[in-house]
Amino acid sequence: MSNIILPHDHGQSIEKELEQMPSPDDFQVVADIFRLLGDRNRVRIFWLLCHCEECVLNLSSMVGMSSPAVSHHLKQLRASRLIVSRREGKEVYYRAADTETAQFLHHAIEQTVKITCPTR
């Protein structure tokens, strides 16, 4: 990006900032996460998993959806590394990943809709 010559000079000296601009691939990661969270059911499931570790059946009951539908959303959240899973016998339990991205999104969800975390 350092070789960009702008056709108009508006006195902003943006060229130095352009040298530091992330690659299009870096922005694609952000766009993918926002696209993923464009579904209210996935957002609800993610928010729940920020507060508890649960199996598909219990999550299905919590959000009023079928188990296959919840499983579909979990697969997408897991592929994006926003949630993690662990197996205990035949049961698989899901929870939010312990990452800065997951924590940031959890906080953003709560700030956006002005909700408060339940106490543990």
C-alpha positions as a Python dict, from the first residue, in 0.01 Angstrom:
ca = {
    (1, 'M'): (0, 0, 0),
    (2, 'S'): (298, 235, 34),
    (3, 'N'): (303, 320, -338),
    (4, 'I'): (-45, 472, -350),
    (5, 'I'): (-56, 818, -499),
    (6, 'L'): (-386, 989, -434),
    (7, 'P'): (-539, 1188, -721),
    (8, 'H'): (-649, 1473, -489),
    (9, 'D'): (-462, 1633, -201),
    (10, 'H'): (-707, 1735, 71),
    (11, 'G'): (-434, 1823, 319),
    (12, 'Q'): (-488, 1514, 536),
    (13, 'S'): (-150, 1345, 483),
    (14, 'I'): (-319, 1005, 484),
    (15, 'E'): (-33, 836, 296),
    (16, 'K'): (148, 738, 619),
    (17, 'E'): (-168, 573, 753),
    (18, 'L'): (-212, 385, 426),
    (19, 'E'): (132, 230, 476),
    (20, 'Q'): (1, 74, 799),
    (21, 'M'): (-336, -37, 661),
    (22, 'P'): (-399, -409, 710),
    (23, 'S'): (-431, -637, 411),
    (24, 'P'): (-767, -716, 248),
    (25, 'D'): (-740, -1065, 400),
    (26, 'D'): (-728, -914, 749),
    (27, 'F'): (-1047, -725, 679),
    (28, 'Q'): (-1205, -1044, 540),
    (29, 'V'): (-1171, -1208, 883),
    (30, 'V'): (-1369, -923, 1037),
    (31, 'A'): (-1631, -935, 761),
    (32, 'D'): (-1671, -1312, 811),
    (33, 'I'): (-1732, -1270, 1184),
    (34, 'F'): (-1985, -991, 1127),
    (35, 'R'): (-2162, -1203, 864),
    (36, 'L'): (-2172, -1493, 1108),
    (37, 'L'): (-2327, -1273, 1376),
    (38, 'G'): (-2582, -1142, 1127),
    (39, 'D'): (-2820, -1415, 1244),
    (40, 'R'): (-3007, -1336, 1566),
    (41, 'N'): (-3028, -1702, 1666),
    (42, 'R'): (-2650, -1744, 1643),
    (43, 'V'): (-2605, -1428, 1848),
    (44, 'R'): (-2842, -1564, 2115),
    (45, 'I'): (-2662, -1900, 2123),
    (46, 'F'): (-2323, -1730, 2141),
    (47, 'W'): (-2442, -1501, 2422),
    (48, 'L'): (-2573, -1799, 2619),
    (49, 'L'): (-2244, -1982, 2576),
    (50, 'C'): (-2063, -1680, 2717),
    (51, 'H'): (-2245, -1756, 3044),
    (52, 'C'): (-2259, -2133, 3057),
    (53, 'E'): (-2133, -2457, 2913),
    (54, 'E'): (-2419, -2656, 2761),
    (55, 'C'): (-2514, -2947, 2540),
    (56, 'V'): (-2719, -2919, 2220),
    (57, 'L'): (-3041, -3047, 2379),
    (58, 'N'): (-3036, -2791, 2658),
    (59, 'L'): (-2942, -2511, 2418),
    (60, 'S'): (-3231, -2617, 2193),
    (61, 'S'): (-3469, -2583, 2484),
    (62, 'M'): (-3323, -2248, 2590),
    (63, 'V'): (-3366, -2087, 2248),
    (64, 'G'): (-3678, -2274, 2136),
    (65, 'M'): (-3520, -2431, 1829),
    (66, 'S'): (-3475, -2786, 1705),
    (67, 'S'): (-3154, -2968, 1792),
    (68, 'P'): (-3046, -2992, 1426),
    (69, 'A'): (-3091, -2616, 1382),
    (70, 'V'): (-2888, -2544, 1697),
    (71, 'S'): (-2621, -2791, 1583),
    (72, 'H'): (-2597, -2605, 1253),
    (73, 'H'): (-2538, -2274, 1432),
    (74, 'L'): (-2288, -2433, 1670),
    (75, 'K'): (-2090, -2572, 1378),
    (76, 'Q'): (-2059, -2224, 1229),
    (77, 'L'): (-1964, -2063, 1560),
    (78, 'R'): (-1707, -2334, 1623),
    (79, 'A'): (-1557, -2299, 1274),
    (80, 'S'): (-1507, -1929, 1344),
    (81, 'R'): (-1337, -2018, 1675),
    (82, 'L'): (-1586, -1813, 1878),
    (83, 'I'): (-1686, -2125, 2074),
    (84, 'V'): (-1510, -2444, 2178),
    (85, 'S'): (-1639, -2787, 2267),
    (86, 'R'): (-1545, -3081, 2483),
    (87, 'R'): (-1671, -3434, 2486),
    (88, 'E'): (-1769, -3616, 2804),
    (89, 'G'): (-1878, -3969, 2717),
    (90, 'K'): (-2144, -3937, 2448),
    (91, 'E'): (-2227, -3578, 2538),
    (92, 'V'): (-2062, -3274, 2378),
    (93, 'Y'): (-2057, -2949, 2573),
    (94, 'Y'): (-2008, -2605, 2419),
    (95, 'R'): (-1891, -2275, 2564),
    (96, 'A'): (-1753, -1945, 2442),
    (97, 'A'): (-1386, -1950, 2355),
    (98, 'D'): (-1151, -1779, 2597),
    (99, 'T'): (-1021, -1533, 2337),
    (100, 'E'): (-1007, -1157, 2311),
    (101, 'T'): (-1237, -1168, 2009),
    (102, 'A'): (-1505, -1372, 2187),
    (103, 'Q'): (-1485, -1150, 2495),
    (104, 'F'): (-1504, -835, 2283),
    (105, 'L'): (-1809, -963, 2094),
    (106, 'H'): (-1979, -1066, 2420),
    (107, 'H'): (-1925, -717, 2558),
    (108, 'A'): (-2040, -556, 2231),
    (109, 'I'): (-2363, -759, 2232),
    (110, 'E'): (-2442, -656, 2587),
    (111, 'Q'): (-2358, -290, 2527),
    (112, 'T'): (-2562, -280, 2208),
    (113, 'V'): (-2882, -413, 2365),
    (114, 'K'): (-2813, -276, 2713),
    (115, 'I'): (-2834, -611, 2893),
    (116, 'T'): (-2642, -722, 3195),
    (117, 'C'): (-2466, -1052, 3245),
    (118, 'P'): (-2641, -1285, 3485),
    (119, 'T'): (-2439, -1344, 3799),
    (120, 'R'): (-2268, -1677, 3830),
}
